[in-house]
Amino acid sequence: MDQAALHLHIKSFFGTSENAVKSQIWIAISVYVLVAIIKKRLEIKADLYTILRVLSLAQF
């Protein structure tokens, strides 16, 4: 099993209400799972942590 807890870092929240925080956590988990599915389907050799790091640098 992958170590999701080690890779899911949320540095800051855009909203501070309970609903905003929960939404942002669910979005982060969803992105993590989608990237894991894409990694598996495309048979990418890089580990999930590396892919997420590249995506975080290229998001803008």
C-alpha distances in whole Angstrom, upper triangle without the diagonal:
4,7,9,11,12,13,15,18,21,24,27,28,30,31,32,32,30,29,29,26,24,25,24,20,20,21,18,15,17,17,14,13,16,15,12,14,17,15,14,17,19,17,17,16,16,13,12,13,16,17,17,19,21,22,22,25,26,26,30
4,6,9,9,9,11,15,18,21,24,25,27,29,29,30,28,28,27,24,22,23,21,18,18,18,16,13,15,15,11,11,14,13,10,13,15,13,13,16,18,16,15,14,13,10,8,10,13,13,13,15,18,18,19,22,23,23,27
4,6,6,7,9,12,16,18,21,22,25,27,27,28,26,26,25,22,21,22,20,17,17,18,15,13,15,15,11,12,15,14,12,15,17,15,16,19,20,19,18,17,15,11,10,9,13,14,13,15,18,18,18,21,23,23,26
4,5,5,6,10,13,16,18,19,22,23,24,25,23,22,21,18,17,18,16,13,13,14,11,9,12,12,8,9,13,12,10,14,16,15,15,19,20,19,18,18,16,12,9,9,13,13,11,14,17,16,16,19,21,20,24
4,6,6,8,11,14,16,18,21,22,22,23,21,21,20,17,16,17,15,12,13,15,11,10,13,14,11,12,16,15,14,17,19,18,19,22,24,23,21,21,19,15,13,11,15,16,13,15,18,18,17,20,22,21,25
4,6,8,11,13,16,18,21,23,23,25,23,24,22,19,19,20,17,14,16,17,13,12,16,15,12,14,17,15,15,18,20,18,20,23,23,22,20,20,17,13,11,9,13,14,12,13,16,17,15,18,21,20,23
4,6,9,12,15,17,20,22,22,24,23,23,21,18,18,18,15,13,14,14,10,10,13,12,9,12,14,12,12,16,17,15,17,20,21,20,18,18,15,11,9,6,10,11,8,9,13,13,12,15,17,17,20
4,7,10,12,13,16,18,19,20,19,19,17,14,14,14,12,9,11,11,7,7,11,10,8,11,13,12,13,16,17,17,19,21,22,22,20,20,17,14,11,9,13,13,10,11,14,13,12,15,17,16,19
4,6,9,11,14,16,17,19,18,19,16,13,14,15,11,10,12,12,9,10,13,12,11,14,16,15,16,19,20,19,22,24,25,25,22,23,19,17,14,11,14,14,11,11,14,14,11,14,17,15,18
4,6,7,10,12,13,15,15,16,13,10,12,12,9,8,11,11,8,10,13,12,12,15,17,16,18,21,21,21,24,26,26,27,25,25,22,20,17,14,17,17,13,13,16,15,12,15,17,15,17
4,7,10,13,13,16,17,17,14,12,14,15,11,11,15,14,11,14,17,15,15,19,20,19,21,24,24,24,27,29,29,29,27,27,24,22,19,16,18,18,15,14,17,16,12,14,17,15,17
4,7,9,10,13,14,15,12,10,13,13,10,11,14,14,12,15,17,16,17,20,21,21,23,26,26,26,29,31,31,32,30,30,27,25,22,19,21,21,17,17,19,18,14,16,18,16,17
4,5,7,10,11,11,8,7,10,10,7,9,12,12,11,14,16,16,17,20,21,21,23,26,26,27,29,31,31,33,31,32,29,26,23,21,23,22,19,19,21,19,16,18,20,17,18
4,7,10,12,11,8,8,11,10,8,11,14,12,13,16,17,17,19,21,22,22,25,27,27,28,31,32,32,34,32,33,30,28,25,23,25,24,20,20,22,19,17,19,20,17,17
4,6,9,9,5,7,10,10,9,11,14,13,14,17,18,19,21,23,23,24,27,28,29,30,33,34,35,36,34,36,33,31,28,26,28,27,23,24,25,23,20,22,23,20,20
4,6,8,6,6,10,11,10,12,15,15,16,18,20,21,22,24,25,26,28,30,31,32,34,36,37,38,36,38,35,32,29,27,29,29,25,25,27,25,22,25,26,23,23
4,5,5,6,9,10,11,12,14,15,17,19,20,21,23,25,26,27,29,31,32,33,35,36,38,39,38,39,36,34,30,29,31,30,27,28,30,27,25,27,28,25,26
4,6,5,6,9,10,11,12,14,16,17,18,20,21,23,24,26,27,29,30,32,33,35,36,37,36,38,35,33,29,28,31,30,26,27,30,27,25,28,29,26,27
4,6,5,6,9,10,11,12,14,15,16,18,20,21,22,24,26,27,28,30,32,33,34,36,35,37,34,32,28,28,30,29,25,27,29,26,24,27,28,24,25
4,6,5,6,9,10,11,12,14,15,17,18,20,21,23,24,26,27,29,30,31,33,34,33,35,32,30,26,25,28,26,23,24,26,23,21,24,24,21,22
4,5,5,6,9,10,11,12,14,16,17,19,20,21,23,25,26,27,29,30,32,33,32,33,30,28,24,23,26,25,21,22,24,22,20,23,24,21,22
4,5,5,6,9,10,11,12,14,15,17,18,20,21,23,24,26,27,29,30,31,30,32,30,27,23,23,26,24,21,23,25,22,20,24,25,22,24
4,5,5,6,9,10,10,12,14,15,16,18,20,21,22,24,26,27,28,30,29,31,29,26,23,22,25,23,20,22,23,20,19,22,23,19,21
4,5,5,6,9,10,11,12,14,15,17,18,20,21,23,25,26,27,28,27,29,26,24,20,19,22,20,17,18,20,17,15,19,19,16,18
4,5,5,6,9,10,11,12,14,16,17,19,20,21,23,25,26,27,26,27,25,22,18,18,20,19,16,18,20,18,16,19,21,18,20
4,5,5,6,9,10,11,12,14,15,16,18,20,21,22,24,25,25,26,24,22,18,18,21,19,16,19,21,18,17,21,21,18,21
4,5,5,6,9,10,10,12,14,15,16,18,20,21,22,24,23,25,23,21,17,17,19,17,14,17,18,15,14,18,18,15,17
4,5,5,6,9,10,11,12,14,15,17,19,20,21,22,21,22,20,18,14,14,16,14,11,13,15,13,12,15,16,14,16
4,6,5,6,9,10,11,12,14,15,17,19,20,21,20,22,20,17,13,14,16,15,12,15,17,15,14,18,19,17,20
4,5,5,6,9,10,11,12,14,15,16,18,20,19,21,20,18,14,15,17,15,13,16,17,14,15,18,18,16,19
4,5,5,6,9,10,10,12,14,15,16,18,17,19,17,15,12,13,14,12,9,13,14,11,11,15,14,12,16
4,6,5,6,9,10,11,12,14,15,16,15,17,15,12,9,10,12,10,8,11,13,11,11,15,15,14,18
4,5,5,6,9,10,11,12,14,15,15,17,16,14,10,12,14,12,11,15,16,14,15,18,18,17,21
4,5,5,6,9,10,11,12,14,14,16,15,14,11,13,15,12,11,15,15,12,14,17,17,15,19
4,5,5,6,9,10,10,12,11,13,12,11,8,10,11,8,8,11,12,9,12,15,14,13,17
4,5,5,6,9,10,10,10,12,11,9,7,10,11,9,9,13,14,13,15,18,17,17,21
4,5,5,6,9,10,10,13,13,12,10,13,15,12,13,16,16,15,17,20,19,19,22
4,5,5,6,8,8,12,12,12,10,13,14,10,12,15,14,13,16,18,17,17,20
4,6,5,6,5,8,8,9,7,11,11,8,10,14,13,12,15,18,17,17,21
4,6,5,7,9,11,10,10,14,14,12,14,17,17,16,19,21,21,21,25
4,5,8,11,13,14,13,17,17,14,16,19,18,17,20,22,21,21,25
4,5,9,11,13,12,16,15,12,15,18,16,16,19,21,19,20,23
4,6,9,11,11,15,14,12,15,18,17,17,20,22,21,22,25
4,6,8,9,12,11,9,12,14,13,14,17,18,18,19,23
4,6,9,12,10,10,13,15,14,16,18,19,19,21,24
4,7,8,6,7,10,11,11,13,15,16,16,18,22
4,5,6,7,9,10,11,13,15,16,17,18,22
4,5,5,6,9,10,11,12,14,15,16,20
4,6,5,6,9,10,10,13,14,15,19
4,5,5,6,9,10,11,12,14,17
4,5,5,6,9,10,11,12,15
4,5,5,6,9,10,10,14
4,5,5,6,9,10,13
4,5,5,6,9,11
4,5,5,6,9
4,6,5,8
4,6,7
4,6
4
